[in-house]
Amino acid sequence: MGLETLTTIRLTPLQIGIIAAVGVAGLIGWLTIPKALKFDPRGTIDLSGKVVLITGGSAGIGKVNVRQFAELGAKVYVIARNRDKTERVIEEIKARTGNKNIFFINGDLDKLETISAAAKEFLAKESKLHILVCNAGSGGRNKNWTSNGFEVLFGQNYLAHFLLTIRLLDCLKTTANSLKNTPGAVRIVNVSSAISARGASLIDFTSLVQKNNDPNDIEPFFTTDFSSYGRSKLCQVLSTIKLSQVLKDSGISAYSLHPGVVASDIWNIALDRVGIQAAFIFTLKSFVMITEEQGSLTTLYCSVSKNVANQSGLYYSKCTVRENKNKAIKNQAQIDELWEKSMEWIKNY
Ligand SMILES: NC(=O)c1ccc[n+]([C@@H]2O[C@H](COP(=O)([O-])OP(=O)(O)OC[C@H]3O[C@@H](n4cnc5c(N)ncnc54)[C@H](OP(=O)(O)O)[C@@H]3O)[C@@H](O)[C@H]2O)c1
């Protein structure tokens, strides 16, 4: 939705009051919150000879991360669903960084078969993988189920990345082995969200798989969208914990993180909906959210910083370990169940 549509929205005095309050709060926040989250490994970290695979490098914070990895000298593979858009981004980054080793691999998180094909394509080209970044993601739903019949945000944000990680696990292990299983020599970075901490701690596994031919009705934003988004992001945090357990002493470290509230295209699904929600998000995006450049830093930090090499299974925000307050992170039985069910769900792809 463009500005033109926004200006035609009729707002009640209460709605105008809320927006004004957010605007003022945003302005104060913008003026007072230090924007200076800094992590710049250029000159201290060299990724020459290292291979990075990232999902969702075509836009947002993932696009910034592709550039950062390229600047550090890595060979970078980008899994994305839109070839033309992604190849344009890759050409732009090649020109800017001088690094010609950036490659597109097709993969749509909505279709698990394309993700396993992407893993196969990568493995046909490379025998080593040093950094896997599961970054791609969607924040809202325009349908209920993925094309494979999983709840759409669970399927796209979490299960597709779980499949990718499992299919690449042997390659990651071989790479870690060749580096004498040094802690943090190989890393899996899951871009989650702070919303993972706020939702329900118990996962209703039966709601994740399509049973009949459910109609693809669209449910209201801020209700179903937010709870299913939060659950998909919680699952990323829980699988990071499980990966750290399964991969203990392997030299592979796993990290989950909140990038910050970032003014990226992920909010477009809310802006596309007319009314108070759109106006609210528009205000936040304009005044409160951090830039994609700032939002990229915690992912970069978890991917390359020596400070976290000895850590695994933890959750980060603003380049710092944080406690994820969702009780689910202490529920080992559920963590195990999520892992086992996910293994079952991906086995045919
Ligand atoms: N922005 C925030 O405030 C925020 C806060 C917390 C967490 N996060 C997380 O940060 C990550 C990056 O988000 P962002 O803010 O950079 O959003 P963005 O600008 O919308 O970028 C999302 C990326 O994911 C890709 N993607 C989406 N659906 C896909 C699919 N079905 N298959 C393959 N790729 C797909 C997009 O590809 P296309 O270019 O083809 O659309 C794009 O490259 C996400 O996991 C998000 O949940 C963001």
PDBQT file of the ligand as one rigid body, heavy atoms in Angstrom, charges set to zero:
ROOT
HETATM    1  N1  LIG A 401      12.804  -7.114  10.235  1.00  0.00    +0.000 N 
HETATM    2  C1  LIG A 401      12.588  -7.378  11.522  1.00  0.00    +0.000 C 
HETATM    3  O1  LIG A 401      12.146  -6.497  12.297  1.00  0.00    +0.000 OA
HETATM    4  C2  LIG A 401      12.893  -8.740  12.070  1.00  0.00    +0.000 A 
HETATM    5  C3  LIG A 401      12.741  -8.938  13.463  1.00  0.00    +0.000 A 
HETATM    6  C4  LIG A 401      13.009 -10.194  13.980  1.00  0.00    +0.000 A 
HETATM    7  C5  LIG A 401      13.424 -11.210  13.138  1.00  0.00    +0.000 A 
HETATM    8  N2  LIG A 401      13.553 -10.999  11.792  1.00  0.00    +0.000 N 
HETATM    9  C6  LIG A 401      13.966 -12.117  10.950  1.00  0.00    +0.000 C 
HETATM   10  O2  LIG A 401      15.066 -11.721  10.168  1.00  0.00    +0.000 OA
HETATM   11  C7  LIG A 401      15.092 -12.505   8.962  1.00  0.00    +0.000 C 
HETATM   12  C8  LIG A 401      15.316 -11.596   7.769  1.00  0.00    +0.000 C 
HETATM   13  O3  LIG A 401      14.223 -10.706   7.691  1.00  0.00    +0.000 OA
HETATM   14  P1  LIG A 401      14.303  -9.282   7.004  1.00  0.00    +0.000 P 
HETATM   15  O4  LIG A 401      13.859  -8.304   8.015  1.00  0.00    +0.000 OA
HETATM   16  O5  LIG A 401      15.594  -9.085   6.302  1.00  0.00    +0.000 OA
HETATM   17  O6  LIG A 401      13.100  -9.446   5.953  1.00  0.00    +0.000 OA
HETATM   18  P2  LIG A 401      13.010  -9.176   4.377  1.00  0.00    +0.000 P 
HETATM   19  O7  LIG A 401      13.666  -7.902   4.004  1.00  0.00    +0.000 OA
HETATM   20  O8  LIG A 401      11.574  -9.361   4.055  1.00  0.00    +0.000 OA
HETATM   21  O9  LIG A 401      13.864 -10.368   3.759  1.00  0.00    +0.000 OA
HETATM   22  C9  LIG A 401      13.413 -11.669   3.884  1.00  0.00    +0.000 C 
HETATM   23  C10 LIG A 401      14.242 -12.577   3.008  1.00  0.00    +0.000 C 
HETATM   24  O10 LIG A 401      13.681 -13.903   3.113  1.00  0.00    +0.000 OA
HETATM   25  C11 LIG A 401      13.361 -14.342   1.796  1.00  0.00    +0.000 C 
HETATM   26  N3  LIG A 401      12.188 -15.218   1.795  1.00  0.00    +0.000 N 
HETATM   27  C12 LIG A 401      10.966 -14.968   2.302  1.00  0.00    +0.000 A 
HETATM   28  N4  LIG A 401      10.139 -16.000   2.050  1.00  0.00    +0.000 NA
HETATM   29  C13 LIG A 401      10.875 -16.901   1.346  1.00  0.00    +0.000 A 
HETATM   30  C14 LIG A 401      10.586 -18.166   0.788  1.00  0.00    +0.000 A 
HETATM   31  N5  LIG A 401       9.364 -18.718   0.839  1.00  0.00    +0.000 N 
HETATM   32  N6  LIG A 401      11.582 -18.834   0.167  1.00  0.00    +0.000 NA
HETATM   33  C15 LIG A 401      12.815 -18.300   0.061  1.00  0.00    +0.000 A 
HETATM   34  N7  LIG A 401      13.154 -17.098   0.554  1.00  0.00    +0.000 NA
HETATM   35  C16 LIG A 401      12.178 -16.414   1.193  1.00  0.00    +0.000 A 
HETATM   36  C17 LIG A 401      13.070 -13.085   1.006  1.00  0.00    +0.000 C 
HETATM   37  O11 LIG A 401      13.153 -13.380  -0.377  1.00  0.00    +0.000 OA
HETATM   38  P3  LIG A 401      12.414 -12.481  -1.489  1.00  0.00    +0.000 P 
HETATM   39  O12 LIG A 401      13.389 -11.395  -1.824  1.00  0.00    +0.000 OA
HETATM   40  O13 LIG A 401      12.203 -13.429  -2.614  1.00  0.00    +0.000 OA
HETATM   41  O14 LIG A 401      11.155 -11.965  -0.892  1.00  0.00    +0.000 OA
HETATM   42  C18 LIG A 401      14.167 -12.189   1.526  1.00  0.00    +0.000 C 
HETATM   43  O15 LIG A 401      15.403 -12.491   0.928  1.00  0.00    +0.000 OA
HETATM   44  C19 LIG A 401      13.771 -13.263   8.921  1.00  0.00    +0.000 C 
HETATM   45  O16 LIG A 401      13.973 -14.592   9.320  1.00  0.00    +0.000 OA
HETATM   46  C20 LIG A 401      12.923 -12.550   9.940  1.00  0.00    +0.000 C 
HETATM   47  O17 LIG A 401      11.943 -13.399  10.521  1.00  0.00    +0.000 OA
HETATM   48  C21 LIG A 401      13.303  -9.781  11.244  1.00  0.00    +0.000 A 
ENDROOT
TORSDOF 0
